């Protein structure tokens, strides 16, 4: 479990690089002032660290400022099921407030920088800020929908389409975050991560990944993946290329 070690310097909410992105709803002055007080600091977490653990209660909530994380469950046989990937702007830890303890764990996939919030003040949002409370509800519903789509993807689609859908989902999300350059995105996922996310063996992941590369749809160079033909890949994945919906940022 990652230790909460506040950083000596933090980013003021008014100067947050994420808030400047068109994908996020702009907060009014009162909302922004509250979020500034709601935030108690920032922390850096190394890749491979558990930020939240299933069955525990955390005094903190987090927004990912930089880096990737994932939600996961451990099975009785020791296997791991990755439930969803988490990117900058995603809010994590709300489940504890609603259900008493975390029902899944959250681990950092890359080195991560987190904005840290005090759980004690969360009810102030519902008491005084209706739009922010809607934002929290929206974030929870969006997370639920992500898991539903992932479940349908794993349960009903061929492996080639599953992997294409994963690549396109990440590509579209990172595009909204302006983290796509010349069709290239960060790709920190190992074949084991992909297997745990898509319900495949690592051997099968290797074959499907090779097929995607050999088809000319993507290029993979270490931790960088290039989508060569987004339109063709989106058609295989069964997704559209519309811009992601405008979303809240706590």
KAVENCOR-V594516 format. One record per backbone hydrogen bond with DSSP energy under -0.5 kcal/mol. CO is the residue of the C=O (numbers start at 0). NH is the residue of the N-H. E is the energy in kcal/mol with one decimal. If there is no record, write none. Layout:
co,nh,e
CO,NH,E
CO,NH,E
This chain:
co,nh,e
2,4,-1.0
3,5,-0.5
9,11,-0.6
11,14,-1.6
12,15,-1.4
15,19,-0.8
17,20,-1.9
20,23,-1.7
22,246,-3.1
27,31,-2.6
28,32,-2.3
29,33,-2.0
30,34,-2.6
31,35,-2.1
32,36,-1.4
33,37,-2.9
34,38,-2.1
37,117,-1.6
40,115,-3.1
41,6,-2.0
42,113,-3.0
44,111,-3.0
45,48,-1.2
48,50,-0.5
48,107,-2.6
49,1,-4.2
51,105,-2.7
52,55,-1.7
55,101,-2.6
58,118,-2.3
60,116,-2.8
61,91,-3.3
62,64,-0.6
62,114,-2.9
63,88,-3.5
65,112,-2.6
67,108,-2.4
67,109,-1.7
68,85,-3.2
69,106,-2.4
70,82,-2.3
70,83,-1.0
71,104,-2.7
72,80,-2.7
74,77,-1.9
78,74,-3.5
79,81,-0.6
80,72,-2.3
80,82,-0.5
83,70,-2.4
85,68,-2.4
86,89,-2.2
89,63,-2.4
91,61,-2.4
92,95,-1.0
92,96,-0.6
93,96,-0.8
93,97,-1.2
94,98,-2.9
95,99,-1.8
98,100,-0.7
101,54,-3.5
104,71,-2.5
105,50,-3.1
105,51,-1.5
106,69,-2.3
107,47,-2.8
111,44,-2.9
112,64,-2.5
112,65,-1.8
113,42,-2.1
114,62,-2.0
115,39,-2.8
115,40,-1.1
116,60,-2.1
116,118,-0.5
117,120,-1.3
118,121,-1.7
120,123,-1.1
120,124,-0.6
121,124,-1.1
121,125,-0.8
122,126,-1.8
123,127,-2.5
124,128,-2.3
128,132,-2.3
129,133,-2.1
130,134,-2.1
131,135,-2.1
132,136,-2.0
133,137,-2.9
134,138,-2.6
135,139,-2.2
136,140,-2.6
137,141,-2.7
138,142,-2.2
139,143,-2.1
140,144,-2.4
141,145,-2.2
142,146,-1.8
143,147,-2.1
144,148,-2.6
145,149,-2.2
146,150,-2.5
147,151,-2.4
148,152,-2.4
149,153,-2.5
150,154,-2.6
151,155,-2.2
152,156,-1.3
157,161,-2.2
158,162,-2.3
159,163,-1.9
160,164,-2.5
161,165,-2.1
162,166,-2.5
163,167,-2.4
164,168,-2.5
165,169,-2.2
166,170,-2.6
167,171,-2.6
168,172,-2.1
169,173,-2.8
170,174,-1.8
171,175,-1.7
172,176,-1.1
173,178,-3.3
174,177,-1.5
180,183,-1.7
182,226,-2.8
183,180,-2.2
184,224,-2.6
189,193,-2.1
190,194,-2.3
191,195,-2.5
192,196,-1.7
193,197,-2.7
194,198,-1.4
194,199,-1.5
195,81,-1.6
200,204,-2.4
201,205,-2.2
202,206,-1.7
203,207,-2.6
204,208,-2.9
205,209,-2.1
206,210,-2.0
207,211,-2.2
208,212,-2.2
209,213,-3.2
210,214,-1.6
211,216,-1.4
211,217,-1.0
212,215,-1.6
216,227,-2.0
216,228,-1.2
218,225,-3.0
220,223,-1.1
222,186,-3.1
223,220,-3.1
224,184,-3.0
225,218,-2.2
225,227,-0.9
228,232,-2.4
229,233,-2.6
230,234,-1.8
231,235,-1.9
232,236,-2.4
233,237,-1.4
233,238,-2.1
246,24,-2.5
